[in-house]
Amino acid sequence: MAEQNILSYLPASNESELEELQDRIDIVRHKLMFVELKPTVACLEDLDPIQLAGNWMPELITIAGGTAVVQTDLTLSNPAYIIVALKGCTIEQTLRKINLLLDFPGCSELDAIKSGNLYIADASRYFNGSENGVVDTIEMIAEILNSKQFTFGYEGEGWVKFGL
């Protein structure tokens, strides 16, 4: 999905709101202009069975500086980062279900798990396409992938790093 479609998807009420959202996206793009590493990212919206977040999520990951995994079999795609944003779930609700991923055969061998790049996101408030949530999601993913370039303040509220 093209960026223009992402902005037209947003329920922005007026042109100035759309301009503000575009400015936020432009800030992320500008800061990432010279970042060469585009790590692979699997954003999971369900764990039983494992399901990647679709629709606009691959484009949001790209804008945020990553490369979206398109292969549902995580052992084949072996992502550098895994973001678990279960449909409609808070961080706490997702943490109660995380064993569905951790018990998955081969999970402990995934690059994301071995390098400590497993993140839990609040999909009840973000990652759901609501209101300004699309741009918030871009900022959150950028913050996760490029913590030295971005500090938007979502850590702890919008996402947490999961430690094994």
PADRENMAR-334775 format. One record per residue (C-alpha): residue in one letter; x, y, z. Coordinates in Angstrom, 3 decimals, m for minus. Layout:
residues N
<rec "A",<X,Y,Z>>
...
***
This chain:
residues 164
<rec "M",<0.000,0.000,0.000>>
<rec "A",<1.417,3.363,m0.969>>
<rec "E",<1.968,6.057,1.623>>
<rec "Q",<m0.718,8.231,0.067>>
<rec "N",<m3.203,5.405,0.661>>
<rec "I",<m2.124,5.212,4.304>>
<rec "L",<m2.907,8.884,4.830>>
<rec "S",<m6.205,8.669,2.981>>
<rec "Y",<m7.090,5.691,5.189>>
<rec "L",<m6.809,7.850,8.299>>
<rec "P",<m10.039,9.377,9.573>>
<rec "A",<m8.465,12.825,9.728>>
<rec "S",<m11.081,15.510,9.997>>
<rec "N",<m9.346,18.293,8.120>>
<rec "E",<m6.416,19.239,5.917>>
<rec "S",<m4.296,20.667,8.744>>
<rec "E",<m4.583,17.351,10.608>>
<rec "L",<m3.463,15.478,7.487>>
<rec "E",<m0.524,17.881,7.113>>
<rec "E",<0.508,17.244,10.736>>
<rec "L",<0.386,13.481,10.175>>
<rec "Q",<2.419,13.841,6.973>>
<rec "D",<4.970,15.956,8.872>>
<rec "R",<5.334,13.192,11.475>>
<rec "I",<5.927,10.618,8.733>>
<rec "D",<8.413,12.959,7.030>>
<rec "I",<10.412,13.312,10.287>>
<rec "V",<10.804,9.525,10.473>>
<rec "R",<11.754,9.267,6.797>>
<rec "H",<14.276,12.118,7.087>>
<rec "K",<16.035,10.635,10.121>>
<rec "L",<16.253,7.248,8.386>>
<rec "M",<17.475,8.606,5.070>>
<rec "F",<21.059,7.506,5.663>>
<rec "V",<20.386,4.373,7.710>>
<rec "E",<21.437,1.509,5.488>>
<rec "L",<20.437,m1.428,7.693>>
<rec "K",<16.789,m2.344,7.135>>
<rec "P",<16.263,m5.272,9.537>>
<rec "T",<13.615,m7.886,8.885>>
<rec "V",<10.548,m7.509,11.077>>
<rec "A",<7.717,m9.934,11.772>>
<rec "C",<4.691,m8.211,13.253>>
<rec "L",<2.376,m10.868,14.642>>
<rec "E",<m1.340,m10.232,15.109>>
<rec "D",<m2.240,m13.759,16.224>>
<rec "L",<m0.327,m16.630,17.841>>
<rec "D",<m2.784,m19.512,17.420>>
<rec "P",<m2.008,m20.034,14.633>>
<rec "I",<0.831,m17.591,14.037>>
<rec "Q",<m0.409,m14.873,11.727>>
<rec "L",<1.450,m11.852,10.404>>
<rec "A",<m0.223,m8.458,10.527>>
<rec "G",<m1.255,m7.646,6.993>>
<rec "N",<m2.999,m4.887,5.100>>
<rec "W",<m1.006,m1.676,5.656>>
<rec "M",<1.480,m3.100,8.200>>
<rec "P",<4.264,m4.004,5.712>>
<rec "E",<4.264,m0.401,4.449>>
<rec "L",<4.328,0.980,8.005>>
<rec "I",<7.317,m1.247,8.792>>
<rec "T",<9.088,0.008,5.647>>
<rec "I",<8.453,3.661,6.540>>
<rec "A",<9.765,2.946,10.066>>
<rec "G",<13.051,1.583,8.702>>
<rec "G",<12.468,m2.147,8.499>>
<rec "T",<11.765,m4.836,5.956>>
<rec "A",<8.491,m6.640,6.558>>
<rec "V",<8.565,m10.418,6.703>>
<rec "V",<5.970,m11.940,4.381>>
<rec "Q",<6.628,m15.611,5.174>>
<rec "T",<4.380,m16.825,8.019>>
<rec "D",<6.804,m19.660,8.794>>
<rec "L",<9.125,m17.799,11.149>>
<rec "T",<11.765,m20.523,10.969>>
<rec "L",<12.084,m19.829,7.232>>
<rec "S",<11.904,m16.030,7.415>>
<rec "N",<14.036,m15.868,10.601>>
<rec "P",<13.287,m12.210,11.379>>
<rec "A",<15.760,m9.945,13.153>>
<rec "Y",<12.861,m8.408,15.131>>
<rec "I",<9.509,m9.771,16.250>>
<rec "I",<6.759,m7.412,17.368>>
<rec "V",<3.762,m9.153,18.904>>
<rec "A",<0.701,m6.919,18.539>>
<rec "L",<m2.235,m9.254,19.055>>
<rec "K",<m5.530,m7.974,17.690>>
<rec "G",<m7.365,m5.985,20.348>>
<rec "C",<m4.985,m6.999,23.146>>
<rec "T",<m3.199,m4.849,25.682>>
<rec "I",<0.420,m5.526,26.595>>
<rec "E",<m0.715,m7.424,29.706>>
<rec "Q",<m3.151,m9.597,27.735>>
<rec "T",<m0.461,m10.390,25.176>>
<rec "L",<2.043,m11.299,27.883>>
<rec "R",<m0.418,m13.920,29.141>>
<rec "K",<m0.415,m15.496,25.653>>
<rec "I",<3.289,m15.157,24.785>>
<rec "N",<4.006,m18.818,25.583>>
<rec "L",<2.116,m19.728,22.406>>
<rec "L",<5.037,m18.162,20.537>>
<rec "L",<7.815,m19.237,22.889>>
<rec "D",<6.648,m22.877,22.816>>
<rec "F",<6.604,m22.879,19.025>>
<rec "P",<9.165,m25.407,17.661>>
<rec "G",<12.362,m23.612,16.644>>
<rec "C",<11.423,m20.343,18.345>>
<rec "S",<14.534,m20.298,20.529>>
<rec "E",<16.691,m20.501,17.386>>
<rec "L",<15.209,m17.427,15.707>>
<rec "D",<17.584,m14.476,15.322>>
<rec "A",<15.085,m12.132,17.009>>
<rec "I",<14.865,m14.360,20.074>>
<rec "K",<18.610,m15.051,20.297>>
<rec "S",<19.442,m11.353,20.036>>
<rec "G",<16.722,m10.190,22.460>>
<rec "N",<14.629,m8.404,19.848>>
<rec "L",<11.180,m9.565,20.917>>
<rec "Y",<8.720,m6.757,21.609>>
<rec "I",<5.135,m6.676,22.861>>
<rec "A",<2.881,m3.860,21.638>>
<rec "D",<m0.474,m2.588,22.840>>
<rec "A",<m2.674,m3.424,19.866>>
<rec "S",<m5.801,m2.349,21.720>>
<rec "R",<m4.647,1.285,21.400>>
<rec "Y",<m2.130,1.120,18.547>>
<rec "F",<m1.453,m1.145,15.551>>
<rec "N",<m5.146,m1.085,14.719>>
<rec "G",<m5.540,1.739,12.202>>
<rec "S",<m7.667,3.893,14.471>>
<rec "E",<m7.511,7.669,14.327>>
<rec "N",<m3.850,8.755,14.473>>
<rec "G",<m2.851,5.180,15.346>>
<rec "V",<m1.267,4.519,11.963>>
<rec "V",<1.306,7.276,12.400>>
<rec "D",<1.736,6.347,16.077>>
<rec "T",<2.487,2.796,14.907>>
<rec "I",<5.120,4.051,12.453>>
<rec "E",<6.760,6.040,15.244>>
<rec "M",<6.644,3.077,17.630>>
<rec "I",<8.233,0.707,15.126>>
<rec "A",<10.899,3.325,14.319>>
<rec "E",<11.564,3.692,18.059>>
<rec "I",<11.951,m0.095,18.419>>
<rec "L",<14.187,m0.553,15.372>>
<rec "N",<16.261,2.620,15.731>>
<rec "S",<16.375,3.492,19.412>>
<rec "K",<19.400,5.770,18.930>>
<rec "Q",<17.582,7.953,16.404>>
<rec "F",<14.086,7.978,17.926>>
<rec "T",<12.601,8.536,21.364>>
<rec "F",<8.912,9.247,20.889>>
<rec "G",<7.998,8.138,24.403>>
<rec "Y",<5.927,5.050,23.577>>
<rec "E",<8.195,2.636,25.468>>
<rec "G",<6.425,1.263,28.513>>
<rec "E",<2.992,2.438,27.403>>
<rec "G",<2.769,1.437,23.753>>
<rec "W",<5.413,m1.289,23.711>>
<rec "V",<7.796,m3.197,25.950>>
<rec "K",<10.850,m5.277,25.257>>
<rec "F",<10.284,m8.892,26.269>>
<rec "G",<13.207,m10.516,28.036>>
<rec "L",<13.667,m14.253,28.298>>
***
